[in-house]
C-alpha cells in the first residue's frame, strides 16, 4: 500500500532548552522507514519592542543557542541514522507559527512534549504542541515518552468514530503499520448516554456496525497488516489512553474548525496529549 512518490521531509521542532532526543530519535527512525529526508528546525522569536529597548543582544544570544542546538542535533541524527539526508534551518519568527507554515510542505511534523499544564499551554510563549497540532496541514507527532518497542506483539492503536478525520487517521495508521510490519488495533469508544430514547444494546450494536463498515476493505489494501477492531465502553480519552498503554503510538483524527486552538484539536486529542504515555499522532482531515 505504501507509496513513496511525492514524499516531503519530516520536520522536527528542536527546543534548544529542553531534551529533544526522544522526538528526534522517533523522527530519524521514521525518515529511515519512509525513505525521506529529515529537517531540523529552530525558530527564534522576533525582538520585542525595538522602539524603546534594544533587544538585539538577547536576540543574537537566542540565535547562538539555537545554532548550537541544531549542530548538536544534526550530528546526533546522523549518528542514529547515517543513511538519511538531514538538514537544519534557523528561522526568525514565533516557533508555533513557523512550524505550522512548514506543515504545508512537510510529510510529518514531530515535536517533543514539554509536559506543560493546561494553563501553561495557553500562556507560555514556548508552548508548541497545542497550536502546531491545531494548525498543521500534515500529521503531527508528539513524543513525550519512548516507544514500547520491547512488547512481544508491536502494535499501533487508532481511534475510529466514523468522522472524516478519523477515516484519515485510519488510512494513515494502516500506512504506518504497513511500514513497521506491526499489528493495528482499531478502537471505537462508546460512552453510554445519560438520557436516550433507544436501548443501550441498540446504540452499542450501531457503534459496532459503524466500526466494521469503516474498517471494511482495508484487509485487501494492506494484507500484511493484522487488524483487530473492537468497541470499548467508557470515556474516550481514558479508554484510548488505556488501550494504548503498550502501543507504539496512538493515532487519532483532528476535529473542529474553530480558531481557538484548544477547541480546534478537539477534546479527545487535547486529553490524549496529557494522558497518553506513547507518542500521539494527530491526523487532519484530508
C-alpha positions as a Markdown table, in Angstrom:
| # | Residue | x | y | z |
|---|---|---|---|---|
| 1 | Unk | 0.0 | 0.0 | 0.0 |
| 2 | Unk | 2.8 | 2.4 | 1.0 |
| 3 | Unk | 3.6 | 5.0 | -1.7 |
| 4 | Unk | 7.0 | 6.7 | -1.9 |
| 5 | Unk | 6.0 | 9.3 | -4.5 |
| 6 | Unk | 5.7 | 13.0 | -3.7 |
| 7 | Unk | 7.3 | 12.5 | -0.3 |
| 8 | Unk | 8.4 | 15.5 | 1.6 |
| 9 | Unk | 10.8 | 15.8 | 4.5 |
| 10 | Unk | 9.9 | 15.1 | 8.1 |
| 11 | Unk | 10.3 | 18.3 | 10.1 |
| 12 | Unk | 11.4 | 18.2 | 13.7 |
| 13 | Unk | 11.0 | 21.2 | 16.0 |
| 14 | Unk | 14.1 | 21.4 | 18.2 |
| 15 | Unk | 13.7 | 23.1 | 21.5 |
| 16 | Unk | 17.2 | 24.5 | 22.4 |
| 17 | Unk | 16.5 | 24.5 | 26.2 |
| 18 | Unk | 14.7 | 21.1 | 26.5 |
| 19 | Unk | 15.6 | 17.5 | 25.8 |
| 20 | Unk | 14.9 | 16.8 | 22.2 |
| 21 | Unk | 16.4 | 13.3 | 21.9 |
| 22 | Unk | 13.2 | 11.2 | 22.1 |
| 23 | Unk | 11.4 | 13.3 | 19.4 |
| 24 | Unk | 14.5 | 13.3 | 17.2 |
| 25 | Unk | 15.0 | 9.5 | 17.6 |
| 26 | Unk | 11.4 | 8.9 | 16.5 |
| 27 | Unk | 11.7 | 11.2 | 13.6 |
| 28 | Unk | 15.0 | 9.8 | 12.4 |
| 29 | Unk | 13.8 | 6.3 | 12.5 |
| 30 | Unk | 10.6 | 7.3 | 10.7 |
| 31 | Unk | 12.6 | 9.1 | 8.0 |
| 32 | Unk | 14.6 | 5.9 | 7.5 |
| 33 | Unk | 11.4 | 3.8 | 7.2 |
| 34 | Unk | 9.8 | 6.2 | 4.7 |
| 35 | Unk | 12.9 | 6.9 | 2.7 |
| 36 | Unk | 12.6 | 10.7 | 3.1 |
| 37 | Unk | 14.8 | 13.5 | 4.4 |
| 38 | Unk | 14.9 | 15.0 | 7.9 |
| 39 | Unk | 14.7 | 18.7 | 8.5 |
| 40 | Unk | 15.7 | 20.0 | 12.0 |
| 41 | Unk | 14.3 | 23.4 | 12.8 |
| 42 | Unk | 14.7 | 26.1 | 15.5 |
| 43 | Unk | 12.7 | 29.3 | 15.3 |
| 44 | Unk | 13.8 | 32.3 | 17.2 |
| 45 | Unk | 11.1 | 34.8 | 18.3 |
| 46 | Unk | 11.4 | 38.3 | 17.0 |
| 47 | Unk | 12.7 | 41.2 | 19.1 |
| 48 | Unk | 10.0 | 42.6 | 21.4 |
| 49 | Unk | 10.0 | 46.4 | 21.4 |
| 50 | Unk | 12.8 | 47.7 | 19.3 |
| 51 | Unk | 11.4 | 51.3 | 19.5 |
| 52 | Unk | 12.2 | 51.7 | 23.2 |
| 53 | Unk | 14.5 | 48.9 | 24.2 |
| 54 | Unk | 17.5 | 47.5 | 22.3 |
| 55 | Unk | 16.7 | 43.8 | 22.3 |
| 56 | Unk | 19.5 | 42.9 | 19.9 |
| 57 | Unk | 22.0 | 41.3 | 22.3 |
| 58 | Unk | 19.3 | 39.0 | 23.7 |
| 59 | Unk | 18.0 | 38.1 | 20.2 |
| 60 | Unk | 21.6 | 37.4 | 19.0 |
| 61 | Unk | 22.2 | 35.2 | 22.1 |
| 62 | Unk | 19.0 | 33.2 | 21.3 |
| 63 | Unk | 20.1 | 32.7 | 17.7 |
| 64 | Unk | 23.5 | 31.5 | 19.0 |
| 65 | Unk | 21.9 | 29.0 | 21.4 |
| 66 | Unk | 19.6 | 27.8 | 18.5 |
| 67 | Unk | 22.5 | 27.3 | 16.2 |
| 68 | Unk | 24.4 | 25.3 | 18.7 |
| 69 | Unk | 21.4 | 23.1 | 19.4 |
| 70 | Unk | 21.0 | 22.5 | 15.7 |
| 71 | Unk | 24.6 | 21.5 | 15.3 |
| 72 | Unk | 24.4 | 19.0 | 18.2 |
| 73 | Unk | 21.1 | 17.6 | 16.9 |
| 74 | Unk | 22.4 | 17.3 | 13.4 |
| 75 | Unk | 25.4 | 15.2 | 14.5 |
| 76 | Unk | 23.1 | 13.1 | 16.8 |
| 77 | Unk | 20.7 | 12.4 | 13.9 |
| 78 | Unk | 23.5 | 11.4 | 11.6 |
| 79 | Unk | 24.9 | 9.0 | 14.2 |
| 80 | Unk | 21.5 | 7.4 | 14.7 |
| 81 | Unk | 20.5 | 7.0 | 11.0 |
| 82 | Unk | 23.6 | 7.5 | 8.8 |
| 83 | Unk | 21.7 | 6.7 | 5.6 |
| 84 | Unk | 19.2 | 9.6 | 5.7 |
| 85 | Unk | 19.6 | 13.1 | 4.5 |
| 86 | Unk | 19.5 | 15.6 | 7.4 |
| 87 | Unk | 19.3 | 19.3 | 7.0 |
| 88 | Unk | 18.8 | 22.1 | 9.5 |
| 89 | Unk | 17.3 | 25.6 | 9.4 |
| 90 | Unk | 17.4 | 28.5 | 11.9 |
| 91 | Unk | 14.3 | 30.6 | 11.3 |
| 92 | Unk | 13.2 | 34.0 | 12.6 |
| 93 | Unk | 9.7 | 34.0 | 13.9 |
| 94 | Unk | 7.4 | 32.6 | 16.5 |
| 95 | Unk | 8.1 | 28.9 | 16.8 |
| 96 | Unk | 4.5 | 27.7 | 16.5 |
| 97 | Unk | 3.7 | 29.8 | 13.5 |
| 98 | Unk | 6.9 | 28.9 | 11.8 |
| 99 | Unk | 6.3 | 25.1 | 12.2 |
| 100 | Unk | 2.7 | 25.4 | 11.2 |
| 101 | Unk | 3.8 | 27.2 | 8.0 |
| 102 | Unk | 6.3 | 24.4 | 7.3 |
| 103 | Unk | 3.5 | 21.8 | 7.5 |
| 104 | Unk | 2.3 | 22.9 | 4.1 |
| 105 | Unk | 5.2 | 21.1 | 2.6 |
| 106 | Unk | 6.2 | 18.6 | 5.3 |
| 107 | Unk | 5.2 | 14.9 | 5.4 |
| 108 | Unk | 5.1 | 14.9 | 9.2 |
| 109 | Unk | 5.8 | 17.4 | 12.0 |
| 110 | Unk | 7.5 | 15.9 | 15.1 |
| 111 | Unk | 7.6 | 17.6 | 18.4 |
| 112 | Unk | 8.7 | 16.7 | 21.9 |
| 113 | Unk | 6.3 | 17.2 | 24.8 |
| 114 | Unk | 7.3 | 19.7 | 27.4 |
| 115 | Unk | 4.5 | 18.4 | 29.7 |
| 116 | Unk | 3.0 | 21.8 | 30.3 |
| 117 | Unk | 0.0 | 22.3 | 32.4 |
| 118 | Unk | -3.2 | 23.3 | 30.7 |
| 119 | Unk | -2.7 | 26.9 | 31.8 |
| 120 | Unk | 0.8 | 27.0 | 30.6 |
| 121 | Unk | -0.3 | 25.7 | 27.2 |
| 122 | Unk | -2.1 | 28.9 | 26.5 |
| 123 | Unk | 0.1 | 31.4 | 28.4 |
| 124 | Unk | 3.6 | 30.1 | 27.6 |
| 125 | Unk | 5.3 | 31.5 | 24.6 |
| 126 | Unk | 7.3 | 28.3 | 24.3 |
| 127 | Unk | 4.3 | 26.1 | 24.0 |
| 128 | Unk | 4.3 | 24.4 | 20.6 |
| 129 | Unk | 2.3 | 21.2 | 21.0 |
| 130 | Unk | -1.2 | 22.6 | 21.1 |
| 131 | Unk | -1.0 | 25.4 | 18.4 |
| 132 | Unk | 1.0 | 23.3 | 16.0 |
| 133 | Unk | -1.3 | 20.3 | 16.4 |
| 134 | Unk | -4.3 | 22.6 | 15.8 |
| 135 | Unk | -3.0 | 24.4 | 12.7 |
| 136 | Unk | -0.8 | 21.9 | 10.9 |
| 137 | Unk | -1.8 | 20.7 | 7.4 |
| 138 | Unk | 0.0 | 17.4 | 7.9 |
| 139 | Unk | 0.1 | 14.8 | 10.7 |
| 140 | Unk | 1.7 | 15.9 | 13.9 |
| 141 | Unk | 3.6 | 13.5 | 16.2 |
| 142 | Unk | 4.1 | 14.4 | 19.8 |
| 143 | Unk | 6.7 | 12.3 | 21.5 |
| 144 | Unk | 6.6 | 12.5 | 25.3 |
| 145 | Unk | 7.9 | 9.1 | 26.2 |
| 146 | Unk | 9.9 | 6.4 | 24.5 |
| 147 | Unk | 8.1 | 3.8 | 22.3 |
| 148 | Unk | 7.3 | 0.4 | 23.8 |
| 149 | Unk | 9.5 | -1.5 | 21.4 |
| 150 | Unk | 10.0 | -4.4 | 23.8 |
| 151 | Unk | 6.5 | -5.7 | 23.5 |
| 152 | Unk | 6.1 | -9.2 | 22.1 |
| 153 | Unk | 3.4 | -8.0 | 19.7 |
| 154 | Unk | 4.2 | -4.5 | 18.4 |
| 155 | Unk | 1.1 | -2.6 | 17.5 |
| 156 | Unk | -0.5 | 0.7 | 16.8 |
| 157 | Unk | -3.8 | 1.9 | 18.2 |
| 158 | Unk | -6.2 | 4.1 | 16.1 |
| 159 | Unk | -9.3 | 5.8 | 17.3 |
| 160 | Unk | -12.3 | 5.4 | 15.0 |
| 161 | Unk | -15.6 | 7.3 | 15.2 |
| 162 | Unk | -16.8 | 7.4 | 11.6 |
| 163 | Unk | -15.9 | 11.0 | 11.0 |
| 164 | Unk | -13.9 | 12.3 | 8.1 |
| 165 | Unk | -10.9 | 13.0 | 10.3 |
| 166 | Unk | -11.0 | 9.5 | 11.9 |
| 167 | Unk | -11.1 | 8.0 | 8.4 |
| 168 | Unk | -7.9 | 9.9 | 7.5 |
| 169 | Unk | -6.4 | 8.7 | 10.8 |
| 170 | Unk | -7.3 | 5.1 | 9.9 |
| 171 | Unk | -5.7 | 5.4 | 6.5 |
| 172 | Unk | -2.5 | 6.9 | 8.0 |
| 173 | Unk | -2.4 | 4.2 | 10.7 |
| 174 | Unk | -2.6 | 1.5 | 8.1 |
| 175 | Unk | 0.2 | 3.0 | 6.1 |
| 176 | Unk | 2.3 | 3.3 | 9.3 |
| 177 | Unk | 1.5 | -0.3 | 10.4 |
| 178 | Unk | 2.4 | -1.5 | 6.9 |
| 179 | Unk | 5.8 | 0.3 | 7.1 |
| 180 | Unk | 6.5 | -1.1 | 10.5 |
| 181 | Unk | 5.2 | -4.6 | 9.8 |
| 182 | Unk | 3.2 | -4.4 | 13.0 |
| 183 | Unk | -0.4 | -5.1 | 14.0 |
| 184 | Unk | -3.1 | -2.4 | 14.1 |
| 185 | Unk | -5.8 | -2.2 | 16.8 |
| 186 | Unk | -8.8 | -0.1 | 15.7 |
| 187 | Unk | -10.9 | 1.1 | 18.6 |
| 188 | Unk | -14.2 | 2.9 | 18.8 |
| 189 | Unk | -15.3 | 4.2 | 22.2 |
| 190 | Unk | -18.9 | 4.2 | 23.2 |
| 191 | Unk | -19.9 | 6.3 | 26.1 |
| 192 | Unk | -23.5 | 5.4 | 27.2 |
| 193 | Unk | -25.7 | 8.5 | 27.1 |
| 194 | Unk | -27.5 | 9.6 | 30.3 |
| 195 | Unk | -30.8 | 10.1 | 28.6 |
| 196 | Unk | -31.9 | 8.3 | 25.4 |
| 197 | Unk | -35.0 | 7.0 | 23.7 |
| 198 | Unk | -33.1 | 4.0 | 22.4 |
| 199 | Unk | -31.9 | 1.0 | 24.3 |
| 200 | Unk | -28.2 | 0.7 | 25.2 |
| 201 | Unk | -27.9 | -2.5 | 23.3 |
| 202 | Unk | -29.2 | -0.9 | 20.1 |
| 203 | Unk | -26.8 | 2.0 | 20.3 |
| 204 | Unk | -23.8 | -0.3 | 21.2 |
| 205 | Unk | -24.5 | -2.5 | 18.2 |
| 206 | Unk | -24.8 | 0.5 | 16.0 |
| 207 | Unk | -21.4 | 1.6 | 17.1 |
| 208 | Unk | -20.0 | -1.9 | 16.3 |
| 209 | Unk | -21.6 | -1.8 | 12.9 |
| 210 | Unk | -20.1 | 1.6 | 12.2 |
| 211 | Unk | -16.6 | 0.4 | 13.2 |
| 212 | Unk | -16.9 | -2.6 | 10.9 |
| 213 | Unk | -18.1 | -0.5 | 8.0 |
| 214 | Unk | -15.3 | 2.0 | 8.5 |
| 215 | Unk | -12.5 | -0.7 | 8.6 |
| 216 | Unk | -14.0 | -2.8 | 5.8 |
| 217 | Unk | -11.8 | -3.2 | 2.7 |
| 218 | Unk | -8.6 | -2.4 | 4.4 |
| 219 | Unk | -7.6 | -6.1 | 4.7 |
| 220 | Unk | -7.4 | -6.2 | 0.9 |
| 221 | Unk | -5.4 | -3.0 | 0.7 |
| 222 | Unk | -2.9 | -3.9 | 3.4 |
| 223 | Unk | -2.9 | -7.8 | 3.5 |
| 224 | Unk | 0.3 | -7.8 | 5.6 |
| 225 | Unk | -1.3 | -5.7 | 8.5 |
| 226 | Unk | -3.0 | -7.8 | 11.1 |
| 227 | Unk | -6.1 | -5.8 | 12.1 |
| 228 | Unk | -8.3 | -6.2 | 15.1 |
| 229 | Unk | -11.2 | -3.9 | 15.9 |
| 230 | Unk | -13.4 | -3.6 | 19.0 |
| 231 | Unk | -15.8 | -1.2 | 20.7 |
| 232 | Unk | -14.9 | -0.3 | 24.2 |
| 233 | Unk | -17.1 | 1.4 | 26.8 |
| 234 | Unk | -16.1 | 4.4 | 28.8 |
| 235 | Unk | -14.6 | 7.9 | 28.5 |
| 236 | Unk | -12.9 | 8.4 | 25.1 |
| 237 | Unk | -9.7 | 9.9 | 26.5 |
| 238 | Unk | -9.2 | 7.4 | 29.3 |
| 239 | Unk | -10.3 | 4.4 | 27.2 |
| 240 | Unk | -8.0 | 5.2 | 24.3 |
| 241 | Unk | -5.1 | 6.1 | 26.6 |
| 242 | Unk | -5.5 | 2.8 | 28.5 |
| 243 | Unk | -5.8 | 0.8 | 25.3 |
| 244 | Unk | -2.6 | 2.4 | 24.0 |
| 245 | Unk | -0.6 | 1.9 | 27.2 |
| 246 | Unk | 1.8 | -0.5 | 25.5 |
| 247 | Unk | 1.3 | 0.6 | 21.9 |
| 248 | Unk | 4.0 | 2.0 | 19.6 |
| 249 | Unk | 1.7 | 5.1 | 19.2 |
| 250 | Unk | -2.0 | 6.1 | 19.2 |
| 251 | Unk | -3.4 | 7.7 | 16.1 |
| 252 | Unk | -6.4 | 10.0 | 16.1 |
| 253 | Unk | -8.1 | 12.4 | 13.8 |
| 254 | Unk | -8.2 | 16.1 | 14.4 |
| 255 | Unk | -11.6 | 17.5 | 14.5 |
| 256 | Unk | -13.0 | 21.1 | 14.7 |
| 257 | Unk | -12.6 | 24.1 | 12.5 |
| 258 | Unk | -12.6 | 27.0 | 15.0 |
| 259 | Unk | -9.8 | 29.5 | 15.5 |
| 260 | Unk | -9.4 | 28.7 | 19.2 |
| 261 | Unk | -6.7 | 26.1 | 19.2 |
| 262 | Unk | -8.0 | 24.1 | 22.2 |
| 263 | Unk | -11.4 | 23.6 | 20.5 |
| 264 | Unk | -9.8 | 23.0 | 17.1 |
| 265 | Unk | -7.8 | 20.0 | 18.2 |
| 266 | Unk | -10.9 | 18.5 | 19.9 |
| 267 | Unk | -11.3 | 17.3 | 23.5 |
| 268 | Unk | -10.0 | 13.8 | 22.8 |
| 269 | Unk | -6.8 | 14.9 | 21.2 |
| 270 | Unk | -6.3 | 17.5 | 23.9 |
| 271 | Unk | -6.8 | 14.9 | 26.6 |
| 272 | Unk | -4.6 | 12.3 | 25.0 |
| 273 | Unk | -1.7 | 14.8 | 24.7 |
| 274 | Unk | -1.8 | 15.0 | 28.5 |
| 275 | Unk | -2.8 | 11.4 | 29.3 |
| 276 | Unk | -1.1 | 9.0 | 26.8 |
| 277 | Unk | 2.4 | 7.8 | 27.5 |
| 278 | Unk | 3.1 | 6.6 | 24.0 |
| 279 | Unk | 3.6 | 9.0 | 21.0 |
| 280 | Unk | 0.3 | 10.7 | 20.0 |
| 281 | Unk | -0.2 | 11.1 | 16.2 |
| 282 | Unk | -2.9 | 13.6 | 15.1 |
| 283 | Unk | -4.1 | 13.5 | 11.5 |
| 284 | Unk | -6.1 | 16.3 | 10.0 |
| 285 | Unk | -9.0 | 15.5 | 7.7 |
| 286 | Unk | -7.9 | 15.3 | 4.0 |
